Each structure stands twice: as structure tokens, then as C-alpha cells.
């Protein structure tokens, strides 16, 4: 009777040790499969848009590219289909490289538009090409909206997918 209960106790003890070891091995294996923190940091850029001001261009960096972030002021003509609502404000989120040959256009806050110094291309505040050789609007990077103040660049969230889908049906502002 004593031997049997002792055997039962020993069996449970070994089982518990084996279970802990198995969980530890799985955790170690998962760490091996997960991307390195540096890789994750390179793939995503988190932006706190609460620090942006109306009609003042901010430039973030994502995968080595300049990303234009522009908060529309109330008196600015937002192009609804290309602007993104985060919290109470509308924003332009665009890759800041001219779609002609890749120069970085400058924002002109007085006229609410971009001018590319290389060959004179112009874009609206929402990135629509209006003059010169650029063949299409400024590109929109993948993004997701985490909360009313936070955008993550590099992550294709539902708002990004809906925006791209709506733009693909309107070649004028895509
Ligand atoms: S690179 Fe911008 S107009 Fe040519």
C-alpha cells in the first residue's frame, strides 16, 4: 500500500518535470523562429500623430524611405479618398519620393501643395499629381491605425486595405 502510493507520487513528479521541460523547449523553439527584434524594428515604424500640427509637414523614416505625414487644417481642401482619419483629424500618409524620378518634393504650406525641384512636378497636399512629369500620385505606404494617436507604418491594416481598394476604382486620384 505504501509502495503503491509512493510509486504514484514518483510518477506524477516525473510527469510534472517532463511537462515543464517540454514547455521550456517549445518556448525556446518559438524564440528561434521569431524574427530578431532588429528585423521587426526595421520593418515597422510607429508614429505618434498627436505631436503633429495642422499644415506642418513631418517626415518619418520607414525602410529607409521618407514618409510624409501631413495633418490637414480645417481650411485645407482635403482629398477625402486619399486622406486618412485618425482620431479627430485627417492626414496624408505618403512616401515622400516623387513618382517621376524619385526626388523628395518640398511642401509649400502657403499654397498647401508639394513642389519637386528636380523637374517641376507638383502634387496637392493629398499627393495627387497636378503638374509636370510625375505620372501618378505619391505612393501610400502600408499602415495601420492602432489608436487615435498611433499609426504603424509597414503594417497593412484594414484602413489601408480599404483605402487602396477605393483608390483602385478611381484612376484620377489613385
Ligand atoms: S523627379 Fe520630381 S519632377 Fe522629376
py3Dmol code that shows the C-alpha trace and the ligand (Angstrom):
import py3Dmol

protein = """\
ATOM      1  CA  UNK A   1       0.000   0.000   0.000  1.00  0.00           C
ATOM      2  CA  UNK A   2       2.787   2.427   0.931  1.00  0.00           C
ATOM      3  CA  UNK A   3       4.863   1.345  -2.085  1.00  0.00           C
ATOM      4  CA  UNK A   4       1.934   1.887  -4.451  1.00  0.00           C
ATOM      5  CA  UNK A   5       1.233   5.434  -3.252  1.00  0.00           C
ATOM      6  CA  UNK A   6       4.947   6.198  -3.372  1.00  0.00           C
ATOM      7  CA  UNK A   7       5.114   4.896  -6.936  1.00  0.00           C
ATOM      8  CA  UNK A   8       2.112   7.070  -7.838  1.00  0.00           C
ATOM      9  CA  UNK A   9       3.756  10.136  -6.315  1.00  0.00           C
ATOM     10  CA  UNK A  10       7.020   9.484  -8.166  1.00  0.00           C
ATOM     11  CA  UNK A  11       5.140   9.029 -11.443  1.00  0.00           C
ATOM     12  CA  UNK A  12       3.338  12.341 -11.037  1.00  0.00           C
ATOM     13  CA  UNK A  13       6.571  14.096 -10.080  1.00  0.00           C
ATOM     14  CA  UNK A  14       8.373  12.802 -13.181  1.00  0.00           C
ATOM     15  CA  UNK A  15       5.370  13.732 -15.326  1.00  0.00           C
ATOM     16  CA  UNK A  16       5.390  17.284 -13.977  1.00  0.00           C
ATOM     17  CA  UNK A  17       9.132  17.652 -14.610  1.00  0.00           C
ATOM     18  CA  UNK A  18       8.722  16.333 -18.164  1.00  0.00           C
ATOM     19  CA  UNK A  19       5.827  18.738 -18.823  1.00  0.00           C
ATOM     20  CA  UNK A  20       7.840  21.735 -17.609  1.00  0.00           C
ATOM     21  CA  UNK A  21      10.760  20.641 -19.787  1.00  0.00           C
ATOM     22  CA  UNK A  22       8.506  20.291 -22.836  1.00  0.00           C
ATOM     23  CA  UNK A  23       7.025  23.781 -22.347  1.00  0.00           C
ATOM     24  CA  UNK A  24      10.529  25.208 -21.905  1.00  0.00           C
ATOM     25  CA  UNK A  25      11.634  23.561 -25.154  1.00  0.00           C
ATOM     26  CA  UNK A  26       8.635  24.970 -27.051  1.00  0.00           C
ATOM     27  CA  UNK A  27       9.326  28.475 -25.741  1.00  0.00           C
ATOM     28  CA  UNK A  28      12.980  28.168 -26.789  1.00  0.00           C
ATOM     29  CA  UNK A  29      11.952  26.909 -30.246  1.00  0.00           C
ATOM     30  CA  UNK A  30       9.484  29.783 -30.698  1.00  0.00           C
ATOM     31  CA  UNK A  31      12.187  32.297 -29.805  1.00  0.00           C
ATOM     32  CA  UNK A  32      14.323  30.748 -32.540  1.00  0.00           C
ATOM     33  CA  UNK A  33      11.551  31.102 -35.123  1.00  0.00           C
ATOM     34  CA  UNK A  34      10.520  34.657 -34.218  1.00  0.00           C
ATOM     35  CA  UNK A  35      12.215  37.465 -36.171  1.00  0.00           C
ATOM     36  CA  UNK A  36      15.010  39.240 -34.368  1.00  0.00           C
ATOM     37  CA  UNK A  37      13.976  42.489 -32.636  1.00  0.00           C
ATOM     38  CA  UNK A  38      16.190  44.408 -35.048  1.00  0.00           C
ATOM     39  CA  UNK A  39      14.352  42.902 -38.028  1.00  0.00           C
ATOM     40  CA  UNK A  40      10.979  43.834 -36.534  1.00  0.00           C
ATOM     41  CA  UNK A  41      12.207  47.351 -35.827  1.00  0.00           C
ATOM     42  CA  UNK A  42      13.394  47.679 -39.424  1.00  0.00           C
ATOM     43  CA  UNK A  43      10.027  46.547 -40.797  1.00  0.00           C
ATOM     44  CA  UNK A  44       7.738  48.808 -38.780  1.00  0.00           C
ATOM     45  CA  UNK A  45       7.811  52.424 -37.699  1.00  0.00           C
ATOM     46  CA  UNK A  46       5.439  53.661 -35.004  1.00  0.00           C
ATOM     47  CA  UNK A  47       4.367  57.285 -35.266  1.00  0.00           C
ATOM     48  CA  UNK A  48       2.666  59.326 -32.551  1.00  0.00           C
ATOM     49  CA  UNK A  49       0.465  61.674 -34.590  1.00  0.00           C
ATOM     50  CA  UNK A  50      -0.581  63.687 -31.519  1.00  0.00           C
ATOM     51  CA  UNK A  51       2.717  65.547 -31.961  1.00  0.00           C
ATOM     52  CA  UNK A  52       1.779  66.775 -35.451  1.00  0.00           C
ATOM     53  CA  UNK A  53       0.462  70.279 -36.122  1.00  0.00           C
ATOM     54  CA  UNK A  54      -2.007  71.461 -38.747  1.00  0.00           C
ATOM     55  CA  UNK A  55      -0.472  72.133 -42.170  1.00  0.00           C
ATOM     56  CA  UNK A  56       3.060  71.337 -40.999  1.00  0.00           C
ATOM     57  CA  UNK A  57       4.834  68.508 -42.771  1.00  0.00           C
ATOM     58  CA  UNK A  58       6.508  65.862 -40.634  1.00  0.00           C
ATOM     59  CA  UNK A  59       8.808  63.299 -42.193  1.00  0.00           C
ATOM     60  CA  UNK A  60       9.187  59.865 -40.625  1.00  0.00           C
ATOM     61  CA  UNK A  61      11.502  57.159 -41.877  1.00  0.00           C
ATOM     62  CA  UNK A  62      10.315  53.704 -42.876  1.00  0.00           C
ATOM     63  CA  UNK A  63      12.546  51.123 -44.551  1.00  0.00           C
ATOM     64  CA  UNK A  64      14.987  53.881 -45.443  1.00  0.00           C
ATOM     65  CA  UNK A  65      12.326  55.968 -47.206  1.00  0.00           C
ATOM     66  CA  UNK A  66      10.985  59.379 -46.183  1.00  0.00           C
ATOM     67  CA  UNK A  67       7.323  59.168 -45.213  1.00  0.00           C
ATOM     68  CA  UNK A  68       5.302  62.376 -45.414  1.00  0.00           C
ATOM     69  CA  UNK A  69       2.785  62.903 -42.624  1.00  0.00           C
ATOM     70  CA  UNK A  70       0.597  65.967 -43.012  1.00  0.00           C
ATOM     71  CA  UNK A  71      -2.322  66.888 -40.779  1.00  0.00           C
ATOM     72  CA  UNK A  72      -4.990  68.795 -42.652  1.00  0.00           C
ATOM     73  CA  UNK A  73      -6.047  72.145 -41.257  1.00  0.00           C
ATOM     74  CA  UNK A  74      -9.763  72.926 -41.258  1.00  0.00           C
ATOM     75  CA  UNK A  75      -9.396  75.339 -44.206  1.00  0.00           C
ATOM     76  CA  UNK A  76      -7.443  72.922 -46.393  1.00  0.00           C
ATOM     77  CA  UNK A  77      -9.044  71.158 -49.343  1.00  0.00           C
ATOM     78  CA  UNK A  78      -8.612  67.553 -48.273  1.00  0.00           C
ATOM     79  CA  UNK A  79      -8.997  64.979 -50.994  1.00  0.00           C
ATOM     80  CA  UNK A  80     -11.207  62.671 -48.993  1.00  0.00           C
ATOM     81  CA  UNK A  81     -10.366  59.470 -50.786  1.00  0.00           C
ATOM     82  CA  UNK A  82      -6.647  59.836 -50.199  1.00  0.00           C
ATOM     83  CA  UNK A  83      -6.804  61.211 -46.685  1.00  0.00           C
ATOM     84  CA  UNK A  84      -6.864  59.054 -43.595  1.00  0.00           C
ATOM     85  CA  UNK A  85      -8.878  59.847 -40.482  1.00  0.00           C
ATOM     86  CA  UNK A  86      -7.050  59.132 -37.239  1.00  0.00           C
ATOM     87  CA  UNK A  87      -8.871  60.280 -34.137  1.00  0.00           C
ATOM     88  CA  UNK A  88     -10.422  63.687 -34.909  1.00  0.00           C
ATOM     89  CA  UNK A  89      -8.090  64.682 -37.752  1.00  0.00           C
ATOM     90  CA  UNK A  90      -7.441  63.887 -41.382  1.00  0.00           C
ATOM     91  CA  UNK A  91      -3.893  63.116 -42.520  1.00  0.00           C
ATOM     92  CA  UNK A  92      -1.936  62.490 -45.667  1.00  0.00           C
ATOM     93  CA  UNK A  93       0.359  59.488 -45.285  1.00  0.00           C
ATOM     94  CA  UNK A  94       2.601  59.178 -48.347  1.00  0.00           C
ATOM     95  CA  UNK A  95       6.013  58.002 -49.447  1.00  0.00           C
ATOM     96  CA  UNK A  96       7.944  61.229 -49.922  1.00  0.00           C
ATOM     97  CA  UNK A  97       9.574  60.313 -53.223  1.00  0.00           C
ATOM     98  CA  UNK A  98       8.486  61.944 -56.453  1.00  0.00           C
ATOM     99  CA  UNK A  99       6.854  59.418 -58.766  1.00  0.00           C
ATOM    100  CA  UNK A 100       8.822  60.817 -61.702  1.00  0.00           C
ATOM    101  CA  UNK A 101      12.443  60.034 -60.813  1.00  0.00           C
ATOM    102  CA  UNK A 102      12.464  59.832 -57.034  1.00  0.00           C
ATOM    103  CA  UNK A 103      13.452  63.279 -55.763  1.00  0.00           C
ATOM    104  CA  UNK A 104      11.975  64.451 -52.466  1.00  0.00           C
ATOM    105  CA  UNK A 105       9.319  67.126 -53.101  1.00  0.00           C
ATOM    106  CA  UNK A 106       9.136  70.118 -50.754  1.00  0.00           C
ATOM    107  CA  UNK A 107       5.932  71.099 -49.012  1.00  0.00           C
ATOM    108  CA  UNK A 108       4.689  74.665 -49.516  1.00  0.00           C
ATOM    109  CA  UNK A 109       2.447  75.400 -46.575  1.00  0.00           C
ATOM    110  CA  UNK A 110       1.215  78.721 -48.006  1.00  0.00           C
ATOM    111  CA  UNK A 111      -0.266  77.033 -51.072  1.00  0.00           C
ATOM    112  CA  UNK A 112      -0.892  73.617 -49.481  1.00  0.00           C
ATOM    113  CA  UNK A 113       0.973  71.676 -52.132  1.00  0.00           C
ATOM    114  CA  UNK A 114       4.259  69.938 -52.930  1.00  0.00           C
ATOM    115  CA  UNK A 115       6.802  71.081 -55.496  1.00  0.00           C
ATOM    116  CA  UNK A 116       9.529  68.816 -56.817  1.00  0.00           C
ATOM    117  CA  UNK A 117      12.648  70.843 -57.547  1.00  0.00           C
ATOM    118  CA  UNK A 118      14.135  68.295 -59.960  1.00  0.00           C
ATOM    119  CA  UNK A 119      11.766  68.778 -62.916  1.00  0.00           C
ATOM    120  CA  UNK A 120       8.986  70.967 -61.558  1.00  0.00           C
ATOM    121  CA  UNK A 121       6.407  68.315 -60.704  1.00  0.00           C
ATOM    122  CA  UNK A 122       3.609  69.383 -58.359  1.00  0.00           C
ATOM    123  CA  UNK A 123       1.273  67.482 -56.065  1.00  0.00           C
ATOM    124  CA  UNK A 124      -1.657  68.502 -53.875  1.00  0.00           C
ATOM    125  CA  UNK A 125      -1.437  68.171 -50.096  1.00  0.00           C
ATOM    126  CA  UNK A 126      -3.054  64.772 -50.534  1.00  0.00           C
ATOM    127  CA  UNK A 127      -0.371  63.719 -53.039  1.00  0.00           C
ATOM    128  CA  UNK A 128      -2.310  63.991 -56.292  1.00  0.00           C
ATOM    129  CA  UNK A 129      -0.072  64.986 -59.218  1.00  0.00           C
ATOM    130  CA  UNK A 130      -1.267  68.240 -60.779  1.00  0.00           C
ATOM    131  CA  UNK A 131       1.607  69.479 -62.932  1.00  0.00           C
ATOM    132  CA  UNK A 132       4.801  68.379 -64.653  1.00  0.00           C
ATOM    133  CA  UNK A 133       6.192  64.952 -65.470  1.00  0.00           C
ATOM    134  CA  UNK A 134       5.134  62.836 -62.440  1.00  0.00           C
ATOM    135  CA  UNK A 135       2.991  60.047 -63.922  1.00  0.00           C
ATOM    136  CA  UNK A 136       0.951  59.275 -60.818  1.00  0.00           C
ATOM    137  CA  UNK A 137       0.195  60.466 -57.271  1.00  0.00           C
ATOM    138  CA  UNK A 138       2.626  59.945 -54.423  1.00  0.00           C
ATOM    139  CA  UNK A 139       2.534  56.352 -53.237  1.00  0.00           C
ATOM    140  CA  UNK A 140       0.869  55.402 -49.966  1.00  0.00           C
ATOM    141  CA  UNK A 141       2.861  53.087 -47.679  1.00  0.00           C
ATOM    142  CA  UNK A 142       1.188  50.227 -45.812  1.00  0.00           C
ATOM    143  CA  UNK A 143      -0.051  51.458 -42.454  1.00  0.00           C
ATOM    144  CA  UNK A 144      -2.352  50.503 -39.639  1.00  0.00           C
ATOM    145  CA  UNK A 145      -4.120  52.683 -37.109  1.00  0.00           C
ATOM    146  CA  UNK A 146      -3.550  51.436 -33.582  1.00  0.00           C
ATOM    147  CA  UNK A 147      -5.480  54.096 -31.693  1.00  0.00           C
ATOM    148  CA  UNK A 148      -6.451  57.767 -32.042  1.00  0.00           C
ATOM    149  CA  UNK A 149      -2.813  58.853 -31.765  1.00  0.00           C
ATOM    150  CA  UNK A 150      -0.806  55.981 -33.192  1.00  0.00           C
ATOM    151  CA  UNK A 151      -0.012  54.850 -36.729  1.00  0.00           C
ATOM    152  CA  UNK A 152       2.247  51.906 -37.518  1.00  0.00           C
ATOM    153  CA  UNK A 153       3.997  52.157 -40.887  1.00  0.00           C
ATOM    154  CA  UNK A 154       4.733  48.878 -42.620  1.00  0.00           C
ATOM    155  CA  UNK A 155       1.660  47.042 -41.376  1.00  0.00           C
ATOM    156  CA  UNK A 156      -1.276  46.788 -43.808  1.00  0.00           C
ATOM    157  CA  UNK A 157      -4.281  47.368 -41.552  1.00  0.00           C
ATOM    158  CA  UNK A 158      -7.967  47.396 -42.593  1.00  0.00           C
ATOM    159  CA  UNK A 159      -7.979  51.169 -43.175  1.00  0.00           C
ATOM    160  CA  UNK A 160      -5.044  50.871 -45.581  1.00  0.00           C
ATOM    161  CA  UNK A 161      -6.648  47.985 -47.457  1.00  0.00           C
ATOM    162  CA  UNK A 162      -9.961  49.855 -47.758  1.00  0.00           C
ATOM    163  CA  UNK A 163      -8.160  52.983 -48.970  1.00  0.00           C
ATOM    164  CA  UNK A 164      -6.172  51.137 -51.628  1.00  0.00           C
ATOM    165  CA  UNK A 165      -9.302  49.294 -52.783  1.00  0.00           C
ATOM    166  CA  UNK A 166     -11.229  52.574 -53.140  1.00  0.00           C
ATOM    167  CA  UNK A 167      -8.368  54.278 -54.978  1.00  0.00           C
ATOM    168  CA  UNK A 168      -8.016  51.430 -57.456  1.00  0.00           C
ATOM    169  CA  UNK A 169     -11.517  52.247 -58.761  1.00  0.00           C
ATOM    170  CA  UNK A 170     -10.636  55.914 -59.358  1.00  0.00           C
ATOM    171  CA  UNK A 171      -7.549  56.286 -61.554  1.00  0.00           C
ATOM    172  CA  UNK A 172      -7.669  60.069 -61.178  1.00  0.00           C
ATOM    173  CA  UNK A 173      -6.545  60.086 -57.567  1.00  0.00           C
ATOM    174  CA  UNK A 174      -5.064  56.612 -57.112  1.00  0.00           C
TER     175      UNK A 174
END
"""
ligand_1 = """\
4
LIG
S 11.872 63.776 -60.059
Fe 10.204 65.045 -59.460
S 9.586 66.020 -61.286
Fe 11.214 64.742 -61.868
"""
view = py3Dmol.view(width=600, height=400)
view.addModel(protein, "pdb")
view.setStyle({"model": 0}, {"cartoon": {"style": "trace"}})
view.addModel(ligand_1, "xyz")
view.setStyle({"model": 1}, {"stick": {}})
view.zoomTo()
view.show()
